[in-house]
Amino acid sequence: MTRTVVVLPARWTGVLPAAAVPALRAATRVHADASVPERVREQLGAELLDGDDYELLFATEPRAGAEVITAPEPPGAELLDAVAVMDRLRSPGGCPWDAEQTHASLLQYLVEECYELYQAIEDGDLHDMREELGDVLLQVLFHARVAAEDAAEPFGIDEVAGDLVAKLVGRHPHVFAGTETIDTAERQEHRWDELKRAEKQRGSSVDGVPLGQPAVALAAKLTSRTAKAGLPAALLPSGSGVGEQLFALAAAAKLAGIDPEADLRAAARRFADTVRAAEQAAKAAGEDPHALSAESWKSHWPS
């Protein structure tokens, strides 16, 4: 007799792999061992295994001498473990440092982790990107866990995720409701802005622009928002001051379809690499790279 074991994950969603269907149809009796919760056994119409006599067995671990079919976990299942770990760290008996953190104390890490992810993406380093995405996710989990303890207006990760789902569904009616047709990315971006304005009921085209972002990115975002509102480019900041000149340069780049923040970062990183190369060349020539004269800098500067 051929024996088949279908291994169910701890977070089984009720979906069976296609490979299990023929075995399920052919079996005269279906069993589940004691590791499978009773409610799942009932859903499967399986008898509790008594002994070792079975044709088709649902279990949470494979068994020797049987064909094994594994039911996959749903995408995102590991997020539940991440939430559980964060809860453990923050709960009594967990980590004292984690327990002391507040939204304000965590701000520095939120900024740092976002920039580290930004750099990993710039570098095209998928290994670092994967790690840094996890660190950014940690910030979301941490803030949601802290918020769950707020006595006045508590919310947790489920509310955060629920709000996100509602936003994504609401702003993609062409996907989820089938009430309209969007056939280009440009049209979707325009429609997103329309739905967002109606949802937020903002009184100004610049409402909601985060003023804490880097200055070049802020100037570009304000330029983008006001351009969509029909503001003439002649009314953008101008003048002889350094701030006005920098704004004008960032605005001109944005209106030309260039991300001035990314371009400036790229230029700054190229400059840092060039400085290091000159210092290494000076060191190789027997000079102290920390005490170079202007002439030494020029002589070792990469051409």
QUIHUHU-V167029 format. One record per residue. N is the residue number from 1. PHI is phi as a letter, one per 40 degrees, with the letter a starting at -180 (NA if undefined). Layout:
# QUIHUHU-V167029
N|PHI / N|PHI
This chain:
# QUIHUHU-V167029
1|NA / 2|c / 3|b / 4|b / 5|b / 6|c / 7|c / 8|c / 9|c / 10|c / 11|b / 12|d / 13|b / 14|g / 15|c / 16|b / 17|c / 18|d / 19|c / 20|c / 21|c / 22|d / 23|c / 24|c / 25|c / 26|c / 27|c / 28|c / 29|a / 30|b / 31|b / 32|b / 33|c / 34|c / 35|c / 36|c / 37|d / 38|d / 39|c / 40|c / 41|d / 42|c / 43|c / 44|c / 45|g / 46|b / 47|c / 48|c / 49|c / 50|b / 51|h / 52|b / 53|b / 54|a / 55|b / 56|b / 57|b / 58|c / 59|a / 60|b / 61|b / 62|c / 63|b / 64|c / 65|g / 66|b / 67|c / 68|b / 69|b / 70|b / 71|c / 72|c / 73|c / 74|c / 75|d / 76|g / 77|c / 78|c / 79|c / 80|c / 81|c / 82|c / 83|c / 84|c / 85|c / 86|c / 87|c / 88|c / 89|c / 90|c / 91|c / 92|d / 93|g / 94|c / 95|c / 96|d / 97|c / 98|d / 99|c / 100|c / 101|c / 102|b / 103|d / 104|c / 105|c / 106|c / 107|d / 108|c / 109|c / 110|c / 111|c / 112|c / 113|c / 114|c / 115|c / 116|c / 117|c / 118|d / 119|c / 120|c / 121|c / 122|d / 123|c / 124|g / 125|c / 126|c / 127|c / 128|c / 129|c / 130|c / 131|c / 132|c / 133|c / 134|c / 135|c / 136|c / 137|d / 138|d / 139|c / 140|c / 141|c / 142|c / 143|c / 144|c / 145|c / 146|c / 147|c / 148|c / 149|c / 150|c / 151|c / 152|c / 153|a / 154|c / 155|a / 156|b / 157|c / 158|c / 159|c / 160|c / 161|c / 162|c / 163|c / 164|c / 165|c / 166|c / 167|c / 168|c / 169|c / 170|c / 171|c / 172|b / 173|c / 174|c / 175|c / 176|c / 177|b / 178|g / 179|c / 180|a / 181|b / 182|b / 183|b / 184|b / 185|c / 186|c / 187|c / 188|c / 189|c / 190|c / 191|c / 192|d / 193|c / 194|c / 195|c / 196|c / 197|c / 198|c / 199|c / 200|c / 201|f / 202|c / 203|c / 204|b / 205|c / 206|b / 207|c / 208|g / 209|c / 210|c / 211|c / 212|c / 213|c / 214|d / 215|d / 216|c / 217|c / 218|c / 219|c / 220|c / 221|c / 222|c / 223|c / 224|c / 225|c / 226|c / 227|c / 228|c / 229|c / 230|g / 231|c / 232|c / 233|c / 234|c / 235|c / 236|c / 237|d / 238|a / 239|i / 240|c / 241|c / 242|c / 243|c / 244|c / 245|c / 246|c / 247|c / 248|c / 249|c / 250|c / 251|c / 252|c / 253|c / 254|c / 255|c / 256|c / 257|g / 258|b / 259|c / 260|c / 261|c / 262|c / 263|c / 264|c / 265|c / 266|c / 267|c / 268|c / 269|c / 270|c / 271|c / 272|c / 273|c / 274|c / 275|d / 276|c / 277|c / 278|c / 279|c / 280|c / 281|c / 282|c / 283|c / 284|c / 285|c / 286|g / 287|c / 288|c / 289|c / 290|c / 291|a / 292|c / 293|c / 294|d / 295|c / 296|c / 297|d / 298|c / 299|c / 300|c / 301|c / 302|d / 303|c
